[in-house]
Amino acid sequence: MLFLATTVNYMDRQVLSLTYPGTGGIQEEFGWSDDNYGTITGIFSIAYALCNLFAGKFIDWMGTKKGYLWAIFIWSTGAVIHAFCAIATSGILTGSWIEGFEGAKEILREFKASGAADAGLAISTVSMWLFLGCRCILALGEAGNFPAAIKVTAEYFPKKDRAFATAIFNSGASVGALIAPFTIPVIAKFFGWEMAFIVIGALGYVWMLFWVILYKKPQECDRVNEAERLYILQDSENEETENTEEEDEKPISFLKCLTFRQTWSFMVGKFMTDGVWWFFLFWTPAYLSSQFGINPSDNLGIVLIFVLYLITMLSILGGKLPTVFINRGMNAYAGRMRAMFIFALFPLAGLFAQPLGGIFNTPWFPVILIGIIGAAHQSWSANIFSTVGDMFPKSTIATITGLGTFAGGVGSFIINQGAGKLFTYAEETNLHALGFEGKPAGYMIIFCICAVAYLIGWMIMKLLVPRYKPVVAE
Protein backbone atom coordinates (compact mmCIF):
# COMPACT_ATOMS: atom_id res chain seq x y z
CA MET A 1 0.00 0.00 0.00
CA LEU A 2 2.84 2.42 0.77
CA PHE A 3 4.50 1.52 -2.52
CA LEU A 4 1.26 2.13 -4.47
CA ALA A 5 0.61 5.45 -2.72
CA THR A 6 4.13 6.64 -3.53
CA THR A 7 3.71 5.48 -7.13
CA VAL A 8 0.51 7.51 -7.51
CA ASN A 9 2.17 10.42 -5.71
CA TYR A 10 4.97 10.63 -8.27
CA MET A 11 2.70 10.03 -11.25
CA ASP A 12 0.66 13.04 -10.16
CA ARG A 13 3.84 15.11 -10.02
CA GLN A 14 4.92 13.92 -13.48
CA VAL A 15 1.76 14.92 -15.34
CA LEU A 16 2.83 18.56 -15.63
CA SER A 17 6.39 17.85 -16.80
CA LEU A 18 5.21 15.33 -19.42
CA THR A 19 2.43 17.56 -20.80
CA TYR A 20 4.46 20.79 -20.69
CA PRO A 21 6.76 20.62 -23.76
CA GLY A 22 6.09 19.77 -27.40
CA THR A 23 3.33 20.27 -29.94
CA GLY A 24 -0.07 20.53 -28.28
CA GLY A 25 1.55 20.83 -24.87
CA ILE A 26 0.79 23.24 -22.07
CA GLN A 27 3.78 25.45 -22.94
CA GLU A 28 2.51 25.96 -26.49
CA GLU A 29 -1.11 26.46 -25.43
CA PHE A 30 -0.41 29.13 -22.82
CA GLY A 31 2.83 30.56 -24.22
CA TRP A 32 4.92 29.87 -21.12
CA SER A 33 8.66 30.57 -20.96
CA ASP A 34 11.17 28.47 -19.02
CA ASP A 35 11.02 31.21 -16.40
CA ASN A 36 7.23 30.66 -16.06
CA TYR A 37 7.70 26.91 -15.76
CA GLY A 38 10.55 27.36 -13.30
CA THR A 39 8.32 29.60 -11.19
CA ILE A 40 5.58 26.95 -11.11
CA THR A 41 7.94 24.11 -10.18
CA GLY A 42 9.78 26.32 -7.69
CA ILE A 43 6.62 27.55 -5.93
CA PHE A 44 5.33 23.98 -5.81
CA SER A 45 8.56 23.00 -4.07
CA ILE A 46 8.38 25.79 -1.49
CA ALA A 47 4.68 25.15 -0.87
CA TYR A 48 5.49 21.47 -0.41
CA ALA A 49 8.26 22.47 1.97
CA LEU A 50 6.04 24.72 4.08
CA CYS A 51 3.28 22.12 4.24
CA ASN A 52 5.80 19.56 5.48
CA LEU A 53 6.44 21.72 8.53
CA PHE A 54 2.95 20.78 9.68
CA ALA A 55 2.30 17.51 7.82
CA GLY A 56 4.46 15.44 10.14
CA LYS A 57 2.84 16.89 13.24
CA PHE A 58 -0.58 16.33 11.65
CA ILE A 59 0.22 12.65 10.98
CA ASP A 60 1.56 12.18 14.53
CA TRP A 61 -1.66 13.74 15.88
CA MET A 62 -4.17 12.15 13.49
CA GLY A 63 -2.51 8.73 13.26
CA THR A 64 -1.34 6.91 10.17
CA LYS A 65 -4.68 5.56 8.96
CA LYS A 66 -6.77 8.75 9.06
CA GLY A 67 -3.84 11.04 8.33
CA TYR A 68 -2.90 9.17 5.17
CA LEU A 69 -6.50 9.22 3.96
CA TRP A 70 -6.71 13.00 4.30
CA ALA A 71 -3.35 13.47 2.58
CA ILE A 72 -4.17 11.43 -0.51
CA PHE A 73 -7.69 12.89 -0.80
CA ILE A 74 -6.30 16.42 -0.88
CA TRP A 75 -3.51 15.71 -3.34
CA SER A 76 -5.77 13.70 -5.67
CA THR A 77 -8.27 16.56 -5.71
CA GLY A 78 -5.45 19.04 -6.37
CA ALA A 79 -4.24 16.90 -9.27
CA VAL A 80 -7.66 16.66 -10.90
CA ILE A 81 -8.46 20.39 -10.82
CA HIS A 82 -5.39 21.19 -12.95
CA ALA A 83 -7.53 20.05 -15.86
CA PHE A 84 -9.82 23.06 -15.52
CA CYS A 85 -7.13 25.76 -15.68
CA ALA A 86 -7.74 26.51 -19.38
CA ILE A 87 -11.48 26.91 -18.76
CA ALA A 88 -10.78 29.19 -15.81
CA THR A 89 -8.28 31.23 -17.86
CA SER A 90 -10.86 31.63 -20.59
CA GLY A 91 -13.47 32.67 -18.03
CA ILE A 92 -11.26 35.26 -16.36
CA LEU A 93 -10.06 36.84 -19.61
CA THR A 94 -13.19 36.62 -21.79
CA GLY A 95 -16.08 35.84 -19.46
CA SER A 96 -16.68 32.42 -21.08
CA TRP A 97 -16.91 29.99 -18.16
CA ILE A 98 -19.11 27.20 -19.48
CA GLU A 99 -17.02 25.98 -22.40
CA GLY A 100 -15.56 22.49 -22.50
CA PHE A 101 -11.84 21.78 -22.74
CA GLU A 102 -11.63 22.20 -26.53
CA GLY A 103 -13.97 25.18 -26.46
CA ALA A 104 -11.76 26.95 -23.93
CA LYS A 105 -8.69 26.36 -26.10
CA GLU A 106 -10.45 27.81 -29.14
CA ILE A 107 -11.56 30.89 -27.17
CA LEU A 108 -8.00 31.49 -25.95
CA ARG A 109 -6.66 31.17 -29.51
CA GLU A 110 -9.22 33.70 -30.73
CA PHE A 111 -8.42 36.04 -27.85
CA LYS A 112 -4.71 35.88 -28.65
CA ALA A 113 -5.36 36.46 -32.37
CA SER A 114 -7.75 39.35 -31.71
CA GLY A 115 -4.92 41.82 -31.39
CA ALA A 116 -5.84 42.80 -27.85
CA ALA A 117 -2.95 44.51 -26.07
CA ASP A 118 -0.67 42.04 -24.33
CA ALA A 119 -3.13 39.18 -24.96
CA GLY A 120 -0.35 36.59 -25.00
CA LEU A 121 1.14 37.92 -21.77
CA ALA A 122 -2.30 37.91 -20.13
CA ILE A 123 -2.90 34.27 -21.08
CA SER A 124 0.52 33.10 -19.85
CA THR A 125 0.26 35.09 -16.61
CA VAL A 126 -3.31 34.14 -15.65
CA SER A 127 -2.81 30.46 -16.53
CA MET A 128 0.48 30.38 -14.60
CA TRP A 129 -1.21 31.68 -11.44
CA LEU A 130 -4.08 29.20 -11.81
CA PHE A 131 -1.63 26.32 -12.14
CA LEU A 132 0.25 27.66 -9.13
CA GLY A 133 -2.96 27.45 -7.08
CA CYS A 134 -3.55 23.86 -8.16
CA ARG A 135 0.08 22.95 -7.46
CA CYS A 136 -0.21 24.37 -3.94
CA ILE A 137 -3.23 22.14 -3.22
CA LEU A 138 -1.29 19.20 -4.66
CA ALA A 139 1.66 20.12 -2.43
CA LEU A 140 -0.54 20.33 0.67
CA GLY A 141 -1.70 16.74 0.24
CA GLU A 142 1.55 15.26 -1.04
CA ALA A 143 3.38 16.64 1.98
CA GLY A 144 1.68 13.94 4.07
CA ASN A 145 2.94 10.99 2.03
CA PHE A 146 6.45 10.50 3.39
CA PRO A 147 5.77 11.39 7.05
CA ALA A 148 2.90 8.89 7.02
CA ALA A 149 4.82 6.21 5.10
CA ILE A 150 7.90 6.48 7.34
CA LYS A 151 5.71 6.29 10.44
CA VAL A 152 3.92 3.18 9.10
CA THR A 153 7.32 1.61 8.36
CA ALA A 154 8.40 2.28 11.95
CA GLU A 155 5.15 0.70 13.16
CA TYR A 156 5.63 -2.50 11.15
CA PHE A 157 9.41 -3.10 10.97
CA PRO A 158 12.33 -3.35 13.40
CA LYS A 159 15.22 -0.97 12.77
CA LYS A 160 17.38 -3.44 10.87
CA ASP A 161 14.65 -3.95 8.25
CA ARG A 162 13.47 -0.37 7.84
CA ALA A 163 15.93 0.76 5.16
CA PHE A 164 14.96 -2.15 2.91
CA ALA A 165 11.24 -1.62 3.60
CA THR A 166 11.69 2.08 2.90
CA ALA A 167 13.59 1.28 -0.30
CA ILE A 168 10.67 -0.87 -1.47
CA PHE A 169 7.97 1.75 -0.93
CA ASN A 170 10.32 4.56 -2.01
CA SER A 171 10.87 2.71 -5.30
CA GLY A 172 7.29 3.74 -6.05
CA ALA A 173 8.81 7.10 -7.00
CA SER A 174 10.83 5.38 -9.73
CA VAL A 175 7.96 3.10 -10.78
CA GLY A 176 5.59 6.05 -10.97
CA ALA A 177 8.09 7.85 -13.17
CA LEU A 178 8.59 4.60 -15.13
CA ILE A 179 4.88 4.15 -15.86
CA ALA A 180 4.32 7.85 -16.53
CA PRO A 181 5.88 8.10 -20.04
CA PHE A 182 3.76 5.16 -21.26
CA THR A 183 0.51 6.55 -19.94
CA ILE A 184 0.48 10.32 -19.51
CA PRO A 185 1.70 11.39 -23.01
CA VAL A 186 -0.58 8.79 -24.62
CA ILE A 187 -3.65 10.03 -22.70
CA ALA A 188 -2.69 13.63 -23.51
CA LYS A 189 -2.13 12.85 -27.19
CA PHE A 190 -5.51 11.20 -27.76
CA PHE A 191 -7.74 12.86 -25.16
CA GLY A 192 -5.98 16.12 -24.29
CA TRP A 193 -3.63 17.07 -21.46
CA GLU A 194 -6.65 17.78 -19.25
CA MET A 195 -7.72 14.12 -19.18
CA ALA A 196 -4.18 13.11 -18.18
CA PHE A 197 -4.59 15.12 -14.96
CA ILE A 198 -8.07 13.71 -14.32
CA VAL A 199 -7.27 10.03 -14.96
CA ILE A 200 -4.00 9.96 -13.00
CA GLY A 201 -5.42 12.08 -10.17
CA ALA A 202 -8.42 9.77 -9.75
CA LEU A 203 -6.14 6.81 -8.96
CA GLY A 204 -5.74 8.23 -5.46
CA TYR A 205 -9.44 7.83 -4.75
CA VAL A 206 -9.19 4.11 -5.63
CA TRP A 207 -6.24 3.73 -3.24
CA MET A 208 -8.26 5.30 -0.41
CA LEU A 209 -10.87 2.56 -0.62
CA PHE A 210 -8.28 -0.21 -0.15
CA TRP A 211 -6.52 1.66 2.67
CA VAL A 212 -9.76 1.95 4.64
CA ILE A 213 -10.37 -1.79 4.31
CA LEU A 214 -6.85 -3.17 4.77
CA TYR A 215 -4.75 -1.08 7.14
CA LYS A 216 -4.53 -1.52 10.91
CA LYS A 217 -1.61 -1.15 13.32
CA PRO A 218 0.13 -4.47 14.05
CA GLN A 219 -1.22 -4.68 17.62
CA GLU A 220 -4.77 -4.25 16.23
CA CYS A 221 -4.48 -6.36 13.10
CA ASP A 222 -5.77 -9.95 13.27
CA ARG A 223 -3.48 -10.91 10.35
CA VAL A 224 -0.40 -10.31 12.54
CA ASN A 225 0.41 -13.35 14.69
CA GLU A 226 2.27 -13.30 18.01
CA ALA A 227 5.63 -14.29 16.52
CA GLU A 228 5.38 -11.48 13.98
CA ARG A 229 4.39 -9.00 16.67
CA LEU A 230 7.42 -9.93 18.76
CA TYR A 231 9.66 -9.59 15.71
CA ILE A 232 8.25 -6.16 14.91
CA LEU A 233 8.78 -4.99 18.52
CA GLN A 234 12.24 -6.54 19.01
CA ASP A 235 13.95 -3.12 19.28
CA SER A 236 11.62 -2.15 22.11
CA GLU A 237 12.56 -5.26 24.05
CA ASN A 238 16.31 -4.80 23.47
CA GLU A 239 16.64 -1.09 24.24
CA GLU A 240 15.81 0.50 27.55
CA THR A 241 15.21 3.88 25.94
CA GLU A 242 12.12 2.68 24.10
CA ASN A 243 8.73 1.50 25.30
CA THR A 244 6.84 -1.38 23.76
CA GLU A 245 3.76 0.67 22.98
CA GLU A 246 3.90 3.87 20.94
CA GLU A 247 1.18 5.50 22.99
CA ASP A 248 3.40 5.24 26.10
CA GLU A 249 6.11 7.39 24.48
CA LYS A 250 6.26 11.09 25.27
CA PRO A 251 6.04 13.25 22.15
CA ILE A 252 8.77 15.84 21.62
CA SER A 253 7.61 19.39 20.98
CA PHE A 254 8.19 21.03 17.61
CA LEU A 255 10.64 23.62 18.97
CA LYS A 256 12.46 21.03 21.08
CA CYS A 257 13.09 18.98 17.95
CA LEU A 258 15.04 21.91 16.49
CA THR A 259 17.50 21.82 19.40
CA PHE A 260 18.88 18.41 18.42
CA ARG A 261 21.90 18.05 16.12
CA GLN A 262 20.26 14.86 14.81
CA THR A 263 17.34 16.93 13.48
CA TRP A 264 19.65 19.35 11.68
CA SER A 265 21.71 16.50 10.26
CA PHE A 266 18.60 15.03 8.64
CA MET A 267 17.42 18.46 7.44
CA VAL A 268 20.79 19.31 5.86
CA GLY A 269 20.94 15.95 4.09
CA LYS A 270 17.49 16.52 2.61
CA PHE A 271 18.16 20.18 1.74
CA MET A 272 21.28 19.33 -0.23
CA THR A 273 19.87 16.41 -2.22
CA ASP A 274 16.09 16.52 -2.69
CA GLY A 275 16.37 19.31 -5.25
CA VAL A 276 18.51 17.08 -7.48
CA TRP A 277 15.77 14.46 -7.78
CA TRP A 278 13.06 17.06 -8.28
CA PHE A 279 15.09 18.93 -10.89
CA PHE A 280 15.45 15.81 -13.02
CA LEU A 281 11.82 14.84 -12.37
CA PHE A 282 10.51 18.22 -13.57
CA TRP A 283 13.07 19.18 -16.21
CA THR A 284 14.20 16.00 -18.01
CA PRO A 285 11.35 16.06 -20.59
CA ALA A 286 12.01 19.77 -21.23
CA TYR A 287 15.76 19.05 -21.47
CA LEU A 288 15.23 16.34 -24.09
CA SER A 289 12.92 18.64 -26.01
CA SER A 290 15.17 21.71 -26.01
CA GLN A 291 18.53 19.94 -26.43
CA PHE A 292 17.62 17.13 -28.81
CA GLY A 293 14.19 18.06 -30.23
CA ILE A 294 12.56 14.99 -28.64
CA ASN A 295 9.00 15.35 -27.31
CA PRO A 296 7.62 13.16 -24.46
CA SER A 297 4.91 11.79 -26.77
CA ASP A 298 7.45 10.70 -29.42
CA ASN A 299 8.29 7.00 -29.44
CA LEU A 300 11.93 7.81 -28.74
CA GLY A 301 10.93 10.18 -25.93
CA ILE A 302 8.84 7.47 -24.27
CA VAL A 303 11.69 4.94 -24.53
CA LEU A 304 14.30 7.38 -23.20
CA ILE A 305 12.32 8.34 -20.11
CA PHE A 306 11.39 4.69 -19.52
CA VAL A 307 15.06 3.65 -19.66
CA LEU A 308 16.03 6.51 -17.34
CA TYR A 309 13.64 5.42 -14.60
CA LEU A 310 14.28 1.73 -15.25
CA ILE A 311 17.87 2.42 -14.23
CA THR A 312 16.68 4.15 -11.05
CA MET A 313 14.99 0.90 -10.03
CA LEU A 314 18.45 -0.33 -9.04
CA SER A 315 17.85 1.74 -5.91
CA ILE A 316 15.97 -1.20 -4.36
CA LEU A 317 19.37 -2.86 -3.92
CA GLY A 318 20.54 0.22 -2.08
CA GLY A 319 18.24 -0.56 0.80
CA LYS A 320 20.10 -3.82 1.36
CA LEU A 321 23.62 -2.38 1.50
CA PRO A 322 23.48 -1.09 5.11
CA THR A 323 22.18 -4.51 6.22
CA VAL A 324 25.49 -5.99 5.02
CA PHE A 325 27.41 -3.59 7.26
CA ILE A 326 25.01 -4.09 10.19
CA ASN A 327 25.38 -7.87 9.95
CA ARG A 328 29.14 -7.37 10.26
CA GLY A 329 28.68 -5.72 13.65
CA MET A 330 28.11 -2.05 12.87
CA ASN A 331 25.21 -0.22 14.50
CA ALA A 332 22.33 0.78 12.21
CA TYR A 333 23.31 4.45 11.96
CA ALA A 334 26.98 3.76 11.17
CA GLY A 335 26.00 1.19 8.55
CA ARG A 336 23.61 3.62 6.92
CA MET A 337 26.14 6.45 6.85
CA ARG A 338 28.75 4.22 5.22
CA ALA A 339 26.22 3.15 2.59
CA MET A 340 25.20 6.78 2.01
CA PHE A 341 28.82 7.77 1.39
CA ILE A 342 29.02 5.13 -1.35
CA PHE A 343 25.77 6.38 -2.88
CA ALA A 344 27.08 9.98 -2.75
CA LEU A 345 29.89 9.06 -5.15
CA PHE A 346 27.65 7.98 -8.04
CA PRO A 347 26.13 11.42 -8.82
CA LEU A 348 29.61 12.61 -9.82
CA ALA A 349 28.76 10.91 -13.12
CA GLY A 350 26.53 13.91 -13.78
CA LEU A 351 29.65 15.96 -14.60
CA PHE A 352 29.91 14.01 -17.87
CA ALA A 353 26.23 14.03 -18.92
CA GLN A 354 26.21 17.25 -20.92
CA PRO A 355 29.71 16.86 -22.44
CA LEU A 356 29.04 13.32 -23.68
CA GLY A 357 25.62 14.29 -25.00
CA GLY A 358 27.23 17.16 -26.93
CA ILE A 359 30.26 15.29 -28.23
CA PHE A 360 28.29 12.34 -29.58
CA ASN A 361 25.11 14.33 -30.31
CA THR A 362 22.91 11.71 -28.65
CA PRO A 363 20.53 11.83 -25.69
CA TRP A 364 21.48 8.34 -24.55
CA PHE A 365 24.57 9.30 -22.54
CA PRO A 366 22.75 12.02 -20.54
CA VAL A 367 19.74 9.76 -19.98
CA ILE A 368 21.82 6.83 -18.72
CA LEU A 369 23.89 9.05 -16.43
CA ILE A 370 20.78 10.84 -15.10
CA GLY A 371 19.31 7.39 -14.42
CA ILE A 372 22.42 6.46 -12.39
CA ILE A 373 22.04 9.69 -10.40
CA GLY A 374 18.36 8.84 -9.84
CA ALA A 375 19.22 5.35 -8.58
CA ALA A 376 21.85 6.80 -6.23
CA HIS A 377 19.37 9.39 -4.97
CA GLN A 378 16.65 6.87 -4.23
CA SER A 379 19.15 4.65 -2.39
CA TRP A 380 20.35 7.68 -0.44
CA SER A 381 16.75 8.69 0.25
CA ALA A 382 15.74 5.28 1.62
CA ASN A 383 18.64 5.37 4.06
CA ILE A 384 18.40 8.99 5.15
CA PHE A 385 14.71 8.45 5.97
CA SER A 386 15.65 5.42 8.04
CA THR A 387 18.13 7.44 10.13
CA VAL A 388 15.09 9.16 11.65
CA GLY A 389 13.77 5.86 12.99
CA ASP A 390 17.27 5.02 14.24
CA MET A 391 17.59 8.11 16.41
CA PHE A 392 14.09 9.34 17.34
CA PRO A 393 11.19 7.75 19.27
CA LYS A 394 8.22 6.59 17.19
CA SER A 395 5.99 9.34 18.59
CA THR A 396 8.18 11.97 16.89
CA ILE A 397 9.19 10.24 13.64
CA ALA A 398 6.57 11.92 11.44
CA THR A 399 7.40 15.34 12.90
CA ILE A 400 11.12 14.95 12.16
CA THR A 401 10.35 13.56 8.70
CA GLY A 402 8.19 16.60 8.04
CA LEU A 403 10.98 18.96 9.10
CA GLY A 404 13.47 17.18 6.84
CA THR A 405 11.10 17.18 3.91
CA PHE A 406 10.54 20.90 4.51
CA ALA A 407 14.27 21.44 4.18
CA GLY A 408 14.30 19.30 1.03
CA GLY A 409 11.48 21.39 -0.42
CA VAL A 410 13.41 24.59 0.20
CA GLY A 411 16.39 23.12 -1.64
CA SER A 412 14.07 22.05 -4.47
CA PHE A 413 12.58 25.54 -4.69
CA ILE A 414 16.04 27.07 -5.02
CA ILE A 415 17.23 24.74 -7.77
CA ASN A 416 13.98 24.71 -9.79
CA GLN A 417 13.35 28.45 -9.57
CA GLY A 418 17.02 29.13 -10.24
CA ALA A 419 17.13 26.70 -13.16
CA GLY A 420 14.17 28.34 -14.89
CA LYS A 421 15.70 31.81 -14.60
CA LEU A 422 19.16 30.53 -15.58
CA PHE A 423 17.90 28.76 -18.71
CA THR A 424 15.93 31.81 -19.86
CA TYR A 425 18.92 34.09 -19.16
CA ALA A 426 21.38 31.72 -20.86
CA GLU A 427 19.21 31.55 -23.99
CA GLU A 428 18.60 35.30 -24.19
CA THR A 429 22.25 36.30 -23.61
CA ASN A 430 23.92 33.32 -25.29
CA LEU A 431 25.77 32.59 -22.05
CA HIS A 432 29.22 31.00 -22.34
CA ALA A 433 30.18 28.68 -19.45
CA LEU A 434 32.15 25.45 -18.96
CA GLY A 435 32.68 24.95 -22.68
CA PHE A 436 29.02 25.46 -23.68
CA GLU A 437 26.96 28.38 -24.86
CA GLY A 438 23.31 29.35 -24.66
CA LYS A 439 20.87 27.10 -22.83
CA PRO A 440 23.27 24.08 -22.90
CA ALA A 441 25.63 26.17 -20.72
CA GLY A 442 22.80 26.62 -18.23
CA TYR A 443 22.17 22.87 -18.11
CA MET A 444 25.89 22.20 -17.62
CA ILE A 445 25.98 24.53 -14.60
CA ILE A 446 22.99 22.80 -12.97
CA PHE A 447 24.39 19.33 -13.70
CA CYS A 448 27.62 20.28 -11.92
CA ILE A 449 25.69 21.45 -8.85
CA CYS A 450 23.71 18.21 -8.79
CA ALA A 451 26.87 16.11 -9.11
CA VAL A 452 28.55 17.38 -5.92
CA ALA A 453 25.46 17.97 -3.74
CA TYR A 454 25.46 14.52 -2.13
CA LEU A 455 29.10 14.52 -1.02
CA ILE A 456 28.69 17.97 0.51
CA GLY A 457 25.50 16.88 2.26
CA TRP A 458 27.11 13.71 3.62
CA MET A 459 30.11 15.60 5.02
CA ILE A 460 27.89 18.08 6.87
CA MET A 461 25.74 15.26 8.26
CA LYS A 462 28.85 13.46 9.49
CA LEU A 463 30.11 16.62 11.19
CA LEU A 464 26.79 17.16 12.96
CA VAL A 465 26.32 13.54 14.10
CA PRO A 466 29.66 11.72 13.87
CA ARG A 467 28.37 8.60 15.66
CA TYR A 468 25.11 6.98 16.71
CA LYS A 469 23.32 8.94 19.43
CA PRO A 470 19.58 8.30 19.94
CA VAL A 471 17.27 11.07 21.14
CA VAL A 472 15.35 10.28 24.32
CA ALA A 473 12.00 11.93 25.06
CA GLU A 474 12.12 13.37 28.57
Secondary structure, DSSP 8 states (H G I E B T S, - for coil): -HHHHHHHHHHHHHHHHHHSSSTTSHHHHHT--HHHHHHHHHHHHHHHHHHHHHHHHHHHHH-HHHHHHHHHHHHHHHHHHGGGHHHHHHHHHHS--S--HHHHHHHHHHHHHTT-TTHHHHHHHHHHHHHHHHHHHHHHHHTTHHHHHHHHHHHHS-HHHHHHHHHHHHHHHHHHHHHHHHHHHHHHHHH-HHHHHHHHHHHHHHHHHHHHHH---TTT-TTS-HHHHHHHTHHHHH-TTS-SSGGGS----HHHHTT-HHHHHHHHHHHHHHHHHHHHHHHHHHHHHHHH---TTSHHHHHHHHHHHHHHTTHHHHTTHHHHHHHTT--HHHHHHHHHHHHHHGGGGGGGHHHHHHHHT-SHHHHHHHHHHHHHHHHHHHHHHHHHHHHS-GGGHHHHHHHHHHHHHHHHHHHHHHHHHHHHHHHHHT-EETTEESHHHHHHHHHHHHHHHHHHHHHHHHHH--S-------
